[in-house]
Amino acid sequence: MDYPKKVKIREVCTRDGFQMEREFIDTDKKIEIIDLLSECGFADIQYTAFVHPRAVPNLKDAEVVSQRIKRVPGVTYSALVANEKGFERAVAAGVKTVEFVLSATDSHNINNVNATTKESLQRVEECLKKDSDCLIMPGAAVAFGCPFEGVVPFERVKWIFQHYVDWGLTEVSIADTTGMANPIQVYDTIARLLDLFPDLELALHVHNTRGMALANIFAGIQAGAKVIDSAAGGLGGCPYAPGATGNIATEDVIHMLDLMGVETGVNLDKVITAANKVREVVGHSDSYILKAGKAFDLVKEKPKKQT
């Protein structure tokens, strides 16, 4: 079976996970969790978002968190932005990599950031023109299915990614924001995109809304996705996607990839420690590994025949 031997993991718990929590998470607790995650071996930690506090109250402390986290060499500390103002805030806070949120459909994009997809593309282009050393990594949310418009035509996704390639971007993401994708669709979409745009490093962001996230990740890495998004404890969702539940739990992803022999550079035991801390702070989780433990932790001494 053809699949890569190495993938990067981008941890998104304290951004995508915490944005959905109704109770404000204490800033010190956020920092403690980010610092724990920093010791796990992630290539990238998307630790916050620079968005309007009314839209995402739990991330209103983005600047303070940015100042106080312990940055480990070799780890990219990225953030999410939705417009030029958010981009400028992120740059001022010292962020060197931002993901620019953009949806594949107008309906979801309007609900999410009050702009059409074309208008958000224009926002990305304006930020790219700014004199900044901050890497902009845009993507396409709800690329596999929109809760307002249903199946998203591949040509629509291709149209978005053609803009990114024309602008000279190579690091982009594609998301199953509401967990509507299936493995064949994920494989086909990513394979077709990479056939058209072979120089892209594609990050796959999936939600486990209907229990298919691990299967979709497997299909995605087979098709050529190089980066996988996940959230410790399985937290998260989309505030503007009806019925959306959490991201796939990082510990579940690492556990699967470890068993497959796919290298991530991430220490599963340290992730489990961090995920347990997340569960302690927010009071819940959605993780198979936190419930059942690692597969081979269950191996016991063979029973002996009584004589």
FENFEN-V731860 format. One record per pair of residues at least 6 apart in sequence whose C-alpha atoms are under 6 Angstrom apart, sorted by the first residue. I is the first residue (numbers start at 1). GAP is how many residues later the second one is. D is the distance in Angstrom with one decimal. If there is no record, write none. Layout:
i=I gap=GAP d=D
i=I gap=GAP d=D
//
This chain:
i=3 gap=219 d=4.6
i=5 gap=257 d=4.5
i=5 gap=258 d=5.9
i=6 gap=256 d=5.2
i=6 gap=257 d=4.4
i=6 gap=258 d=5.9
i=7 gap=219 d=5.2
i=7 gap=220 d=5.8
i=7 gap=257 d=5.4
i=8 gap=219 d=4.6
i=8 gap=256 d=5.6
i=9 gap=33 d=5.9
i=9 gap=218 d=5.6
i=9 gap=219 d=5.0
i=9 gap=220 d=6.0
i=10 gap=34 d=4.7
i=10 gap=35 d=5.6
i=10 gap=218 d=6.0
i=10 gap=219 d=4.7
i=11 gap=34 d=4.7
i=11 gap=218 d=6.0
i=11 gap=219 d=5.4
i=11 gap=220 d=5.5
i=12 gap=34 d=4.9
i=12 gap=218 d=5.9
i=12 gap=219 d=5.0
i=13 gap=218 d=4.1
i=13 gap=219 d=5.5
i=14 gap=33 d=5.1
i=15 gap=32 d=5.1
i=15 gap=33 d=4.4
i=16 gap=220 d=5.1
i=17 gap=218 d=4.4
i=17 gap=219 d=3.5
i=19 gap=37 d=5.9
i=19 gap=39 d=5.6
i=20 gap=216 d=5.7
i=24 gap=34 d=5.3
i=31 gap=38 d=5.6
i=35 gap=35 d=6.0
i=36 gap=238 d=5.8
i=40 gap=226 d=5.5
i=40 gap=227 d=5.3
i=40 gap=230 d=5.5
i=40 gap=231 d=6.0
i=41 gap=224 d=5.6
i=41 gap=225 d=4.4
i=42 gap=224 d=5.7
i=43 gap=32 d=5.3
i=44 gap=31 d=5.5
i=44 gap=32 d=4.5
i=44 gap=33 d=5.9
i=45 gap=32 d=5.1
i=46 gap=31 d=5.9
i=46 gap=32 d=4.5
i=46 gap=33 d=5.1
i=47 gap=32 d=6.0
i=48 gap=14 d=6.0
i=48 gap=31 d=5.1
i=49 gap=30 d=5.1
i=49 gap=31 d=4.4
i=49 gap=32 d=5.9
i=50 gap=31 d=5.3
i=50 gap=36 d=5.0
i=51 gap=35 d=5.7
i=53 gap=7 d=5.0
i=63 gap=30 d=5.9
i=78 gap=19 d=4.8
i=78 gap=20 d=5.4
i=79 gap=19 d=4.9
i=80 gap=18 d=5.5
i=80 gap=19 d=4.8
i=80 gap=20 d=6.0
i=81 gap=6 d=5.8
i=81 gap=19 d=5.1
i=82 gap=18 d=5.6
i=82 gap=19 d=5.2
i=96 gap=38 d=4.3
i=96 gap=39 d=6.0
i=97 gap=37 d=5.4
i=97 gap=38 d=4.6
i=97 gap=39 d=6.0
i=98 gap=38 d=5.1
i=98 gap=39 d=5.9
i=99 gap=38 d=4.6
i=99 gap=39 d=5.3
i=100 gap=38 d=4.5
i=102 gap=38 d=5.5
i=103 gap=6 d=4.9
i=103 gap=37 d=5.0
i=103 gap=38 d=4.3
i=104 gap=36 d=5.2
i=104 gap=37 d=5.7
i=104 gap=38 d=5.9
i=104 gap=39 d=5.4
i=106 gap=10 d=4.8
i=106 gap=11 d=5.3
i=109 gap=6 d=6.0
i=109 gap=7 d=5.8
i=110 gap=6 d=5.6
i=112 gap=128 d=5.7
i=137 gap=34 d=5.7
i=137 gap=35 d=5.2
i=138 gap=34 d=5.4
i=139 gap=33 d=5.2
i=139 gap=34 d=4.3
i=139 gap=35 d=5.4
i=140 gap=34 d=4.9
i=141 gap=34 d=4.7
i=141 gap=36 d=5.8
i=142 gap=33 d=5.8
i=142 gap=34 d=5.2
i=142 gap=35 d=5.0
i=143 gap=32 d=5.9
i=144 gap=32 d=5.6
i=144 gap=37 d=5.4
i=145 gap=6 d=4.6
i=145 gap=7 d=5.5
i=145 gap=35 d=5.5
i=170 gap=30 d=4.6
i=170 gap=31 d=5.9
i=171 gap=29 d=6.0
i=171 gap=30 d=4.9
i=172 gap=30 d=5.4
i=173 gap=29 d=5.4
i=173 gap=30 d=4.4
i=173 gap=31 d=5.9
i=174 gap=30 d=5.3
i=175 gap=29 d=5.9
i=175 gap=30 d=4.5
i=175 gap=31 d=5.7
i=176 gap=30 d=4.7
i=177 gap=30 d=6.0
i=178 gap=66 d=5.0
i=179 gap=28 d=4.8
i=179 gap=29 d=5.7
i=179 gap=30 d=4.7
i=183 gap=32 d=6.0
i=183 gap=33 d=4.5
i=183 gap=36 d=5.4
i=186 gap=34 d=5.9
i=187 gap=32 d=5.1
i=187 gap=33 d=5.4
i=187 gap=36 d=5.2
i=190 gap=33 d=5.9
i=191 gap=32 d=5.0
i=202 gap=23 d=5.1
i=202 gap=24 d=5.7
i=203 gap=22 d=5.9
i=203 gap=24 d=4.3
i=203 gap=25 d=5.6
i=204 gap=24 d=5.0
i=205 gap=24 d=4.9
i=206 gap=7 d=5.9
i=207 gap=6 d=5.9
i=207 gap=39 d=5.8
i=207 gap=40 d=4.3
i=207 gap=41 d=5.7
i=208 gap=39 d=5.7
i=208 gap=40 d=5.4
i=209 gap=36 d=5.1
i=230 gap=17 d=5.9
i=230 gap=18 d=5.4
i=230 gap=19 d=5.8
i=230 gap=20 d=4.9
i=231 gap=16 d=5.8
i=231 gap=18 d=5.1
i=231 gap=19 d=5.1
i=232 gap=17 d=5.2
i=232 gap=18 d=4.8
i=232 gap=43 d=4.9
i=233 gap=16 d=5.1
i=233 gap=42 d=4.8
i=233 gap=52 d=4.9
i=233 gap=53 d=5.8
i=233 gap=54 d=5.6
i=234 gap=12 d=5.6
i=234 gap=13 d=5.2
i=234 gap=14 d=5.1
i=234 gap=15 d=3.7
i=234 gap=51 d=5.9
i=234 gap=52 d=4.8
i=234 gap=53 d=5.6
i=235 gap=11 d=4.8
i=235 gap=12 d=5.8
i=236 gap=10 d=4.1
i=236 gap=11 d=5.5
i=237 gap=7 d=5.5
i=237 gap=8 d=4.9
i=237 gap=9 d=4.6
i=249 gap=38 d=5.6
i=252 gap=37 d=5.9
i=279 gap=6 d=5.5
//
